[in-house]
Amino acid sequence: MSSAFPHKKRVIMLMIDTLMDSPLQEAIKYKKAPALKFFMENGRYFPDLICPFPTMSVNVDSTLLTGVYCDKHKVPGLVWFNEKEKRIVNYGSDGKELIKLGMNQSVKDIFYNLNHVHLDKKHSTFHEVFKEKGIDTASINALLYRGSNPGHLNIPFLLSLFTGVDRKLKTYAPDFFSYGGMHKLNPKTKLSELRKKYGFNDKFSASELNYLIKENKLPPFTIAYLPDLDQSVHKNGRMDINGIEKVDMQLQ
């Protein structure tokens, strides 16, 4: 734990992609979300928040991380036209589109440029601000994570072979950093947690967070991203409560 916060409670921020109030209330009504119900009853719940526009994860997360909107942090959406480079930037809307734009460029945009080139350096992330104050932070599976510590991502062999991207991709991250199978905290991570989307799933996020807690390594501030509900809502509709039930099981 950071020496700046020796006796204070540590904060965990859970980002559940595409969680909305109406289906959450339905899930609670049918007793499908006891963990989320517990959080709501033992904390404060604000059902009427308004997201930054456009409501795409990369833009929302950039706004959350920097405290400014996309006109300042310069990540305007999932797909956008880079006026400076005269090209389309795509962070993963569709596999066919990524192939058409060139997989080498697309992989670099997703895993390097998003955090270290496109996210404007004029506006510090909260990881960077806390680091300047001597406060450690953690980022688990968050799309936007830029911090102050130099390191690297371990690009999977087949992805590197297929795209021509180097096996090790330079990065700057928080003190405790987890990013799927490319950079994990727990050295004993089970292979089953990495099979789905190479670790970019709720099970892996929950496992990594659990590791920090059990090993007493949890820093003053941790952000943990749980992505699976988004895919479930896109497939089954906004009132899908089965997806919320699955997220809740991981939180339990």
C-alpha positions in Angstrom: 0.0 0.0 0.0 1.2 3.5 -0.7 2.7 5.3 2.3 0.5 8.3 1.5 -2.6 6.3 2.6 -1.3 4.1 5.5 -4.6 3.8 7.5 -7.4 4.9 5.1 -9.9 2.6 3.4 -9.0 1.6 -0.1 -11.4 2.2 -3.0 -12.4 -0.3 -5.7 -14.2 1.1 -8.7 -16.1 -1.6 -10.7 -16.9 -0.7 -14.3 -19.6 -3.0 -15.6 -20.0 -2.3 -19.3 -23.6 -1.4 -20.4 -25.1 -1.8 -17.0 -28.4 0.2 -16.9 -30.9 1.0 -14.2 -34.1 -0.6 -15.6 -32.7 -4.1 -16.2 -30.7 -3.9 -12.9 -33.9 -3.2 -11.0 -35.6 -6.2 -12.7 -32.6 -8.4 -11.9 -32.9 -7.4 -8.2 -36.6 -7.9 -8.2 -36.2 -11.5 -9.3 -33.3 -12.0 -6.9 -30.7 -12.4 -9.7 -28.2 -9.8 -8.4 -27.6 -10.1 -4.6 -24.1 -8.7 -4.8 -25.2 -5.6 -6.6 -28.2 -5.3 -4.3 -25.8 -5.4 -1.3 -23.6 -2.6 -2.8 -26.7 -0.4 -3.4 -28.0 -0.9 0.1 -24.7 -0.3 1.8 -23.6 2.6 -0.4 -25.2 5.3 -2.5 -26.9 4.7 -5.8 -27.4 7.2 -8.6 -29.6 5.8 -11.3 -29.9 8.9 -13.5 -26.3 9.6 -14.6 -25.7 10.9 -18.1 -22.8 9.4 -20.1 -20.4 11.5 -22.3 -21.4 11.6 -25.9 -20.9 9.5 -28.0 -21.6 6.6 -25.6 -18.8 4.4 -26.8 -16.5 2.7 -24.2 -13.3 4.3 -25.4 -14.7 7.8 -25.3 -16.5 7.2 -22.0 -13.4 5.7 -20.4 -11.2 8.5 -21.7 -13.5 11.0 -20.1 -13.6 9.1 -16.9 -9.8 8.8 -16.8 -9.0 12.4 -17.6 -12.0 14.4 -16.4 -12.5 16.2 -19.7 -14.7 15.5 -22.7 -13.6 14.2 -26.1 -13.0 17.7 -27.6 -10.1 17.9 -25.1 -8.9 14.3 -24.6 -9.1 13.7 -28.4 -10.6 10.2 -28.4 -13.9 11.0 -30.1 -15.3 7.5 -30.6 -14.8 3.8 -31.4 -14.3 4.7 -35.1 -13.1 8.1 -36.2 -11.2 9.9 -39.0 -7.7 11.0 -38.0 -7.4 14.4 -39.8 -3.7 14.6 -39.1 -2.8 11.2 -40.6 -5.7 11.2 -43.2 -6.9 7.7 -42.2 -9.7 5.9 -40.3 -8.9 4.8 -36.8 -10.9 1.7 -35.6 -10.5 0.3 -32.0 -12.4 -2.9 -32.7 -15.9 -2.3 -34.1 -15.7 -5.4 -36.4 -13.1 -7.9 -37.5 -13.7 -7.4 -41.2 -13.3 -3.7 -40.9 -10.0 -4.1 -39.0 -8.6 -6.4 -41.7 -9.7 -3.9 -44.4 -7.8 -1.1 -42.6 -4.8 -3.3 -42.2 -4.3 -5.5 -39.1 -0.8 -4.2 -38.3 -2.1 -0.6 -38.0 -5.4 -1.7 -36.3 -3.5 -3.7 -33.6 -1.2 -0.8 -32.9 -4.2 1.6 -32.7 -5.9 -0.7 -30.2 -3.0 -1.7 -28.0 -0.7 1.3 -28.2 -1.9 4.4 -29.9 -5.2 4.6 -28.0 -3.5 5.1 -24.7 -0.2 6.6 -25.7 -0.8 8.6 -28.9 -4.4 9.4 -29.3 -5.3 10.2 -25.7 -4.0 13.7 -25.4 -1.0 14.0 -23.1 -2.0 17.6 -22.1 -4.6 16.0 -19.8 -3.2 13.7 -17.2 -5.0 10.5 -16.3 -5.9 10.0 -12.6 -3.3 7.2 -12.5 -0.7 9.8 -13.4 -2.0 12.4 -11.0 -2.1 10.0 -8.1 1.4 8.8 -8.9 2.7 12.4 -8.7 1.2 12.5 -5.2 2.9 9.3 -4.2 -0.4 7.3 -4.3 -0.4 3.8 -5.9 -3.2 2.7 -8.2 -4.3 -0.4 -10.1 -6.0 -1.0 -13.4 -7.5 -4.4 -14.2 -8.6 -5.0 -17.8 -9.6 -1.3 -18.3 -9.4 -0.2 -22.0 -7.8 3.1 -21.0 -5.1 2.8 -18.4 -2.2 5.2 -19.1 0.1 5.5 -16.1 3.7 6.5 -15.4 5.5 3.2 -15.2 7.3 2.0 -18.3 6.7 -1.6 -19.2 5.4 -3.8 -22.1 2.5 -5.9 -23.3 3.2 -9.5 -24.3 1.5 -9.8 -27.7 0.3 -13.4 -28.3 2.4 -15.3 -30.8 -0.3 -15.9 -33.4 -1.5 -12.3 -33.3 2.1 -11.1 -33.7 2.7 -13.6 -36.6 -0.5 -12.6 -38.3 -0.2 -8.9 -38.0 3.6 -8.3 -37.9 3.4 -6.5 -34.6 6.3 -7.0 -32.2 5.9 -9.6 -29.5 6.6 -7.0 -26.8 4.8 -3.6 -27.2 6.0 -0.7 -25.1 3.5 0.7 -22.6 3.1 3.1 -19.6 0.9 1.7 -16.9 -0.2 2.1 -13.3 1.7 0.5 -10.4 -0.5 -2.6 -10.5 -1.5 -3.4 -14.1 -3.6 -6.2 -15.6 -4.5 -6.3 -19.3 -5.9 -9.8 -20.2 -3.2 -12.4 -20.9 -0.9 -9.6 -22.2 0.0 -8.4 -18.7 -1.3 -10.2 -15.6 -0.8 -9.7 -11.9 -1.3 -13.3 -10.6 1.6 -15.6 -11.8 -0.6 -18.6 -11.1 -3.5 -17.5 -13.4 -5.5 -20.5 -14.6 -5.5 -21.2 -18.4 -9.3 -21.4 -18.2 -9.5 -17.7 -17.3 -7.6 -16.8 -20.5 -9.4 -18.9 -23.0 -12.2 -16.4 -23.6 -11.0 -13.4 -25.5 -7.4 -14.0 -24.1 -8.4 -12.9 -20.6 -10.6 -9.9 -21.6 -13.5 -11.3 -19.7 -15.3 -11.0 -16.3 -13.9 -14.2 -14.8 -10.3 -13.0 -15.3 -11.0 -9.5 -14.0 -12.6 -10.9 -10.9 -9.7 -13.3 -10.4 -7.1 -10.6 -10.7 -9.0 -8.4 -8.3 -9.3 -11.3 -5.9 -5.6 -11.9 -6.1 -4.8 -8.3 -5.0 -7.2 -8.5 -2.1 -6.0 -11.9 -0.9 -2.3 -11.0 -1.2 -2.9 -7.7 0.6 -1.6 -5.8 -2.4 -4.7 -3.7 -3.0 -3.5 -0.1 -3.5 -5.5 3.0 -2.4 -7.4 3.1 -5.7 -8.3 0.3 -8.1 -10.3 0.3 -11.2 -11.6 -3.1 -12.5 -13.4 -3.4 -15.8 -16.0 -6.2 -16.4 -16.8 -6.4 -20.2 -19.1 -9.4 -20.7 -22.5 -7.7 -20.1 -22.0 -5.4 -23.1 -21.9 -8.4 -25.5 -24.9 -10.0 -23.8 -27.0 -6.8 -24.1 -26.1 -6.4 -27.8 -27.2 -10.0 -28.4 -30.2 -10.2 -26.2 -31.5 -6.6 -25.8 -31.2 -3.9 -23.1 -33.6 -5.7 -20.6 -31.4 -8.9 -20.6 -31.1 -9.8 -16.9 -29.3 -13.1 -17.4 -26.1 -11.2 -18.3 -26.5 -9.1 -15.1 -26.8 -12.4 -13.1 -23.6 -13.7 -14.6 -21.7 -10.5 -13.7 -23.2 -10.6 -10.2 -21.9 -14.2 -9.7 -18.3 -13.0 -10.4 -18.8 -10.1 -7.9 -19.9 -12.6 -5.3 
